[in-house]
């Protein structure tokens, strides 16, 4: 019996409970613009660009939960993933400056970002490979970079610096905490967390498409 079939009751419980708990809170669109009421990208100052870069991955629920889940998916050497994940995310953000995201495609792209939480749950269940983390974080980076297309060069650079600071700090925290968390959760708790993350990802993706 594989890991997914073993965890199926937990997955069902996680999906059902998560959908119920999030039902009232998921009416807000997951695709956010700049935090702190900063307005359009073209009007950002360098200081605002820095704050926006720090705040975006921490205030956007799908981005924040994606980074947070790295703590419990069971990486063998979690700290070794920090630099590759930051590099992949920054690469996605830079790519977004050359390939603008059409407005009509934005909900579908946001749904894919939300579904990355589902993939993380499958990684925690050892159903999917940990190698999926790099393209997934690049996808998150692409969406984060798309919010600042058209900005002046200096705010753009400070925004990218802010992304590195915000995401780097959170990744260092969750990877340092990962082994201790997994010891506390145990295998059953890890499967329950995976089921909850799968439920959250499915709920976010649904909201992104119907909003």
SULSULUR-V769166 format. One record per residue. N is the residue number from 1. NEAR is the number of other ideal C-beta (glycine too) atoms within 10 Angstrom. Layout:
<<N	NEAR> <N	NEAR>>
This chain:
<<1	6> <2	9> <3	15> <4	15> <5	11> <6	13> <7	25> <8	14> <9	11> <10	20> <11	22> <12	12> <13	15> <14	22> <15	20> <16	12> <17	14> <18	19> <19	15> <20	11> <21	14> <22	18> <23	10> <24	7> <25	10> <26	18> <27	10> <28	10> <29	14> <30	21> <31	20> <32	17> <33	14> <34	23> <35	17> <36	10> <37	6> <38	16> <39	11> <40	12> <41	21> <42	11> <43	12> <44	24> <45	13> <46	17> <47	11> <48	21> <49	25> <50	21> <51	20> <52	27> <53	29> <54	21> <55	18> <56	27> <57	25> <58	15> <59	15> <60	21> <61	18> <62	24> <63	25> <64	16> <65	18> <66	24> <67	23> <68	17> <69	24> <70	25> <71	23> <72	24> <73	25> <74	18> <75	18> <76	7> <77	8> <78	20> <79	13> <80	11> <81	20> <82	18> <83	11> <84	12> <85	23> <86	18> <87	15> <88	20> <89	29> <90	20> <91	16> <92	22> <93	26> <94	14> <95	14> <96	19> <97	16> <98	8> <99	11> <100	11> <101	17> <102	9> <103	7> <104	7> <105	11> <106	15> <107	18> <108	14> <109	17> <110	24> <111	21> <112	17> <113	25> <114	25> <115	19> <116	25> <117	25> <118	20> <119	23> <120	29> <121	29> <122	21> <123	24> <124	26> <125	24> <126	16> <127	15> <128	17> <129	10> <130	16> <131	9> <132	14> <133	23> <134	17> <135	12> <136	23> <137	27> <138	18> <139	19> <140	25> <141	27> <142	22> <143	24> <144	26> <145	27> <146	21> <147	22> <148	25> <149	15> <150	11> <151	23> <152	14> <153	8> <154	12> <155	23> <156	22> <157	15> <158	22> <159	28> <160	22> <161	16> <162	22> <163	25> <164	17> <165	14> <166	24> <167	27> <168	16> <169	14> <170	19> <171	24> <172	14> <173	13> <174	19> <175	20> <176	13> <177	16> <178	20> <179	14> <180	10> <181	14> <182	20> <183	8> <184	10> <185	15> <186	10> <187	12> <188	10> <189	14> <190	20> <191	24> <192	20> <193	22> <194	29> <195	25> <196	22> <197	27> <198	25> <199	25> <200	26> <201	27> <202	20> <203	22> <204	25> <205	23> <206	15> <207	21> <208	23> <209	12> <210	9> <211	13>>
